[in-house]
Structures are given as structure tokens and as C-alpha cells.
Amino acid sequence: MGARADSYGSRIPAGKGGVVASVDEAGPAGRAGMVPGDIIIEADGHRLTDIIDWRWHTDEARVTLTLDSGRTVELTREPGEAWGLDFADVLFDRVHTCRNDCAFCFMSQLPKGLRPALYLRDDDYRLSFLQGNFVTLTNLDDADVERIAEQVLSPLYVSLHAVDPAIRAQLVCARDDTALQRFDELLSAGIELHVQIVLVPGVNDGEQLDATLTWLAEREGVASVGIVPLGYTRHQSAFKAGYEDRISSVVVIEQVQRWQFAMREREGVTWVHLADEFYLNARAPFPKTEWYDDFPQYENGIGIVRSFVDEVTTRREEYVAALGALPTDAESVTLVTGMLAATTLAGALQACEGVGRVRLLAVPNRFFGGNVTVTGLLTGVDIAAAIVADGEEGTYLVPDIVLNSECLTLDDWDIERIRRESDSDVRLVSCTASGLLQGLRDSASNDFKQVR
């Protein structure tokens, strides 16, 4: 889906510069008289377009800043000292948006009436470097490539999907598809690339997937490849099925396993990884921890279940103790989750002797529909409706992954509204194995720590 669109670029007028959000009065910026609200447009004569430029051009002990007011400010610092200011945004100009018309784009499948920022389709190499967002490279020009090489913006994360021109035209629909050329230019410049392939049944799977992986495996500098299944909502008509059924997921797993074994024999790393959904849908065992190569695409939904299970296993005695402290007479704690993660959570509870002490509430995603089953895309209205239908007393633990940085769900509900609409005791827990453990401990003591 890319980055949360309300996090970047939208608060700063195009080309205006970096807006200072806070200043340490004891630091170099504070000593020079800078204050929040100052707008820095140049550092030592170099125009600043983002925080990367700022870091690149202010690497010395002394810098001359030009503010939008025309005033210049001289800053000096001691070795190891920070400049003592923070910016309101990592981008000082507008976010670079996507020019493509990908058939499977999730942004294009959103219902109408959501907050405008959710419809912003970022395709910005700077956010790829800073945040790990996947970009298509179709909007890069020569100057972008030169800057990436000069400032060594590595690694970058690239959505590639296919290398066959006809398949790319069908999937990406770019007006001027130079992505493969740019891909090779970046590799030649020494930029490490992590690749994402969104797998669409009957389009870029099977022989096409083998062709894409062959093309990538021939190139030095492709650090990892992550394959994720097509996701679609009910607010579109192009797709009716992805890889939800067991057989289709098993076929993909078996195909990719052949690549994994070959790459481990040749390079000593697995290199190509499948999203957790494939294993869950196939009801297949997850790869061992070492098979994930230090989890290079964890944020892409690859290896989350393995990491969770590993941590629960390591801390099993703590889980058993936390679950044992809960009352047994009323099953007073309910874990809220998406449909996809329910099996994993149920297995973890069973392994930690939690059956009969904690309940699971798997919430269907009626808001988006389609094959959307991940917890992070649950909305407030669906969570509240599921709690009401569940009709149990006690505490409902909701993972904080359903909230954005402003503590709102995708349909603009906060946790207080979920409590109010469901008329229930709803608490937030961090969406990690450690967070769940803390939530169980808090439930036992009825002393909940602030999560957000």
C-alpha cells in the first residue's frame, strides 16, 4: 500500500523548504536564535528538498542556513553534537506520486468518502530510502538516478511484478515504462535493491514468475525478493479470486521452494521469500527462522508469523504465568484479530496453556470485503460490530496496528469511539508478541499501560 499518505509532504507548500518543528534551546540552532516555524530553504547555498538533503549538506561542523525570510543563520557545533532542531516533515516539497494505473492497486479499490490522504498514491524514491516504501521506478528521471547514486541512497525497495513487456503493460500500465532500465542503472551505481512482486493469478505467476526470478537472479545487488498475493476489495470488479484457496497457495509454495533451495545452494541465502498469507492459506508449515535471512522484508508481511511464534516459544513460561493469573470462571479477556491471524493466535494460546482463559474474536472485514483478512486493515465500524455481536462481558484487547499515527482507524474512528459504540471495555495492546504478553499481564492486574 505504500506509506501512510497523511505522514509525508502534505503539510508543506511545494518548494517552500524545511519547516522547523522544534528547537533545542541549548543546541546550535537554539544558540543561533532559531525558533519553531522557521523555514530553511538552503544549506551552504544548496537548495533543500527533503531531510536527506539536509543530512547530506550539513555534515560538517559549520553550516550557513538561508531562511525563507531572507535571513541567514550561521550554526557551529562540537564533534558529535546534533544541530538541535527537528523538522515537521521528512519531505520539504510535495511527495512524488504514482503515474501508473496498476490493475491491482489497492488505493484504486478504496470506497469513496474516506479521508483524502488515503487516496494519495506515493511513488517516491526518497520514502523508499527513508521508510522502506516500495516504488515502481517509472517516474525516475536521469537527475533522480544521479542523485541516488551520489548520495548513496541504498537500499531501495522496488515493486517490479514482471519483466516481460507484455505482462508489465497489462499489470503496470505505465505511460513510459523505463523501470527495468532504471533498475539496472541503480544496480550499476552500487545501489542495493529489495524487490516486491505482487502475484496475480494467471498473469505473472507460473512461467512468468520463473522468468522474473531468473532475470533478477542474474543481477548482482538484488538483495531479496518478496512475493505477496493479490489483494482486492469488494469495491472493484476486476478480481474475484486471489490465492485464498489451499491448492493455489500450495502450487506457489512448491514453485518458490525450488528457487529457495537453488539459491541457498548457490548463494548461501534463501533470497526469495513468500508472504505469510501463502502459508496460512495453504495450511502449510512456515519456514524455519534461518530461512528468512534476517527478515529483510518483515514490514512487507514476510516472516511476521515466524517471528511471533519464535518469541512466544522463547518466552513461553512468561506467557503461561500471565495466562495463569487470569480468572478462569468467566473467560474475561478476548483478543480481537483479523481472520488471517486467528489460527496463529489460537495455536500460540494452546501452546501456552491459555485455552479456557482467553477467547479469540476473529473480525470479518465487511468494510473492504473481497479477500482482505489482515488485522491491520480492520476498521472501527467492523470491530465495534463484531464486539456487539459477540455479546460477552470482560475486556477486549485490540492490536494497535489498526490505528495510524494519529490514533485513528481507516474509517476515522478512535479507540474511545469503538468503546462507546460497542459499549464494552476495549483496550489497546501493542501488535507484537511482547505487546500481547504485556496486555495479558495488564488484564490480570486490571492496570493497563498506555500504548498510544
N, C-alpha and C positions, 0 to 999 in steps of 0.2 A: 504493500500500500504506500510505501514511501514514508517520509517523516510526517508527524502531525503538522498539518498545514498552518495551524494557528501559532506555531512556535517560531517561525522564521520569516523575516523580511517584511511582514505585513504592516509593521508599526512604523516603518521608516520611509519617508518620501524618497523616491528614486534619485540616486546620485547625491544625496544630501550629506552623507558621511556617517561616522560612528557616533551615536548618541551615548553620552556618558550617563550610566545609571547610578553609580555610587563612587565615592571617592574616600580613600583613607586619608584623613587629615594629617596623619603623621608620615605618610609616604611621599614620594617625589611629586606626584600630581597635586596632593594637598598642600605641600610646602610651596608649590608654584602658584597657588591660588585657584586651581581648577575646582569646579563645583558640578554637582549633578545637573544635567541639562545642557552642558557644553557639548558642542558637536565638532568633532575632529574630522577635517577633510583631507589633511596631508600630514605626512611624517617625513621630515627631511626632504620636502619637495615631491614626495611620491604620493599620488592620489590613492586613498584607501577605499576599497570596495567591500572589505569584509575583515573579519578578525584574523584571517590568515595573513593578509597584507600587513595588518598591524604587528603581528608577531615577527614577520619577516623583516620589516623595515625599522623595528625598534629593538634590535638585538644587541645594540651596543650600550655603553654606559651613559651616553648623552644623546638626546634627540630634540629636534626643533619641531614643534607641532603648529600647524595652522588651523585655526578655528573658523567656522563659517561666518563669524562676525568680522573676520579680517585680522583679528588679534593673533599674534604668535606667542608661543609659550616654550620656554627652554626647560627641559627636565634633565636632571642628572641623578644617578643612583650609584650605590655601592655595589661591589661584586655580589651577585646572588640576590640582590634586592629586587622586588617586584615594583612595577610603576605605580601601584596603589590606586588603580581605577578599574571599574568593570563597565562593560557595555550593555545596553538594553537588548541587543540582538547580536548574533554572530554574523549576520549579513548586513552590510551598510547600504546596499542597493536592493533592488527587487529580486526576489527568488527567480531563478531560471525555470520556466515552466515547460511542460512536455508538449511537443509539436506533433506527436504521433496519434494514431487512432487505433490502439491495440484492441483487438476483438474482445479480449478477456479483462480489460482494465476494470478494476473494482470500483474506481471512482465514478466511472460511467454507469455503474449499476446501482448507485445510491438512490434512494427515494427522494422526492422533492421535499423541500421545507426544512432541511437540516441547516445548521449554521454555515454561512458561506465559506468559511475557511476549509471545511471538509471537502469541498469540490475543487480546491486548488491542487493541480497535479504537478508536483515539483519534479524536475529532472535536472538537478543542479549538482555538478561535479564537486562543488565545494561542500555541500551537505553529505556527499558520498564520503569525502575525506574526513569530515568532522564528526559525522554521526553514523556512518555506515549505511546510508541510504543507497538503494540500487538505482543506477541511472542507465539510460539506453545508449548514450554517446552520440545520438543522432543530431543533437543541437550543438555539438562542439565545432568551433572553427579553428583555424591554424593558431591564432593567438591564444586560445584556451589550451591547446596542446603544448605550446611553447611555455606557457606559464606553469602548467602542471609539471613539466619536465624541469624547469628552472627551480621551482620551489619544492621539488621532490614531494609532490602530494601523493604519497603512497602509504598504504594500499588504497585502491579504489574498488568499488563494488558495482558490477556491471550486470544488467539484465540483457541476456543475449537471445535465448529461446531457440534459435536455429541459425544455421549458416547457409542453407540452401536459399538462393534468392527468391524463388517462387514461394517457399514456405514463409520466409520473412515478410514478403509482400502481403501474404494472407493474414499473418499474425500481427505484424507491427504497423503496417500501412503508413510507413514514413514517407513524407513528401520527397525527401532527398536522403536515401539511406546510405550513409557513409560510415556506419557503425563499425563494420569489420575492418575498414581501412584505419579508422581511428584506434581501434583495438590494437592493431599491430604497431601503430606509431607509438602508442603508450608503452607497450612491451619493449619496443626498441629503445625507448628512453629510460628503461630500467624501472618502470612503474609496475608494482605487483598488483595483480587483478584477481578478485574473487568474483565468481560468475554465478548468476542465478538463471535457471531455466524453469519457466512456468510450463508444465506439461499439459497439453491439450489432447484429449483422446482423438486418435485418427488423424492428427495434424502433424505434430512434431515428436510423436513417440515412435516406438519400434525402430525401423531402419533409419528414420530421420534422427532419432536420438543418438543412435550409434555414430552416424555421420558427424553430428555436432560434437560429440565427445572425442571422436578421432581428430577432428580439426583442432580442438582445444588441447588435447594431449600432445600434439606436435609442437606446441609453443611453450618455450621456457618463460616462466614468470606468471603462469596461471596457477595461483596458489591453492584454490579449491573451487569445486563446482557443487552447487546445491540445487537439487531438483525438488520443486514444490508442485503440488497438484493444482489444477484449475479450481478456482473458487468462483462461485456465481450466486447471485441473489435471485429473488423472485421478481425483481424489478427490471427484467430483461427477457428477451425471447430467443436469444441465440443458442443458449445452452440448456440442456435438460439433464445431463449426467456428466460427472467427472470420474473420480476414482473412488466413489463411495462403496462400491461392491467389493467383496473379498477377492474375487478372481482377477479383476483388472489390476488391483494393487499387487497381488502375488506375482503377476506377469512382470510388472515393472521392477519389483524387488529382485526377481531372479535375473532379469536382464542387467540391472545395475550391479548386482553381486559379481557377475563375471568381470566387469570393469574393475571393481574394487579389488578382487583377488589379483588381477593382472597388474594393477598399479602398485599394490603392496609388494609384489614380487619384483617389479621393475624399479620403483622409486622408493619403496620403504614406507609409503604413506597410502592411506585409503583414497584420498584426493576427491573422489566424487561421493556425495552424501545425499540421502533421501530425507525428506521432511518426515516428521513423526507421524503425520496422518497416514502415510502409506502403510506403516507397520500396524497402526491401530485398526485401520480399515481391513487389513489382511488378517488381523488377529495373529500376527507373526511375532516372534521374539525380537527384541531390539538388539542391535549390535552391542558388543562389549565396549566398555569405556575407551579402551585404546584404539578402537576402530574409528573414533571420531576425531582423531588428530588434533587434540587440544580445542575442539569445538569452534572452528573458525566461523561457522555460520549459525551460532546459537541464537542470535537475535532474529534469524530467519526461520525459526521454528524447527531447527535441526539439532537434535540431541537434548532437548529440554526434558523429555520424559526420562531418558537415561540418567541425566544429571540429578533429577529429582529422586529417582529410585535409589541411586547411589548414596545420596545424602541421607535419605530415610534409613537405608540399611546401616550406614555408618553410625547414625545416632538413634538406632532402634531402642536402646534402653531408655533414652530420654523420652522418646515417644510413648513407650509403654508406661513410664511413670506419669507422664502428663495425661494420658488417656485414663490411667487407673485412678487419677484424682477426680475424675468427673463422676457425677452421680449416675447410678445405674437404674434408678426407678422410673425415670421419665425421658430418657434419651433427649436431654435438654439442649444439645448442641447440634446444629445442622450446617454442613458445609455446602455452600452454593457453588456450582460449577457449570461449565458448558457441557454439552452432550459428549464431546470428544474425549474430555479428560476424566469422565466419570469412572471408567473401567480402571484407569491407573490409580485413582484415589481409593477406589474400593479395595484394590489389591494391597495398597500401602496400609490401609486401616486393618485389613485382615492380618497382615504380617506383623502388625504391632499390637495385636490383641484389642483392637478398637471396636470390633463388631459388637453392637448392643449398647455402646456408649455414645457413638457419634453417628448421625444419619447423613446421607447424601441427598442433595436435591439437584438433579440434572435439569437445567433450564433449556427448553427448546427455543431457538431463535426465530420467533414469529415475525419480528420486525423486519429482518432481512430475508428470511426464508432461504430458498434454494438449498445449497449444501453447506451453509455457514453453521458450523458447530463449535468453533473455538470459543473459549471463555472470554477472551479479550474483546470480542465484538458483541457481547451481550449488552442490551440496553436497559435503562431503568424501568421502562414500562414492562418489559418481559420479566425482569427479576421480581418486581413487585407482584405481578400477576401470578407468577409461579409460587411465591410465598403465600399469597392469599389462597390459592387453590390447594396448597399443601395443608394449610389449616392447623399446623401444630404450634404449641407454645414453645417457649425457650428462645435461645439466641441463634440467629442466622449469621454465619461468617461469610462475608462476601470478599473475594480477592480484589485487591486494589488495581489489578490490571484493567478493570472495566472503566477506570477513570483516567482522564487526561491530566495534563499538568495543572489545569485549573480546577481539578477535582470534579469534573462533570463527565457523565456518560455520553455516548454518541448522540443520544436524544436530549441532551442538556438537563438531565436530572442530577442532583447531588445526592449524597447518601442520606441526608435528612429527609428529602422528598420520598426516597424509597421507604424509609421508616414510616413516614406519615401515610403514604398510600397503601402500604401493606399492613399497617397497624401492628408492627412487630418490632422486636428488639434486633436491629440489624447492625452488625459491627464490621469494620474493615480489617482485613488481615493482609499482610504482605504476600505477594504471589510467588513464594519460594518455599522450599521445604522448611527452612528456618523460620519463615514467617508463619507458616501453618503451625509449627511447634509452639511458637510464642502465642498464637491465637488460642490454642488448646490450653496452655498454661493460664492465660488471662481468663478464659472461660471458667476454669476450675476455681480461680480466686475471685472471679467477678470484678477484676481490676484491669480494665483494658487500657493498653498503652496507645498513645496517639500514633497512627500510621501515616496519615496525610494531614 
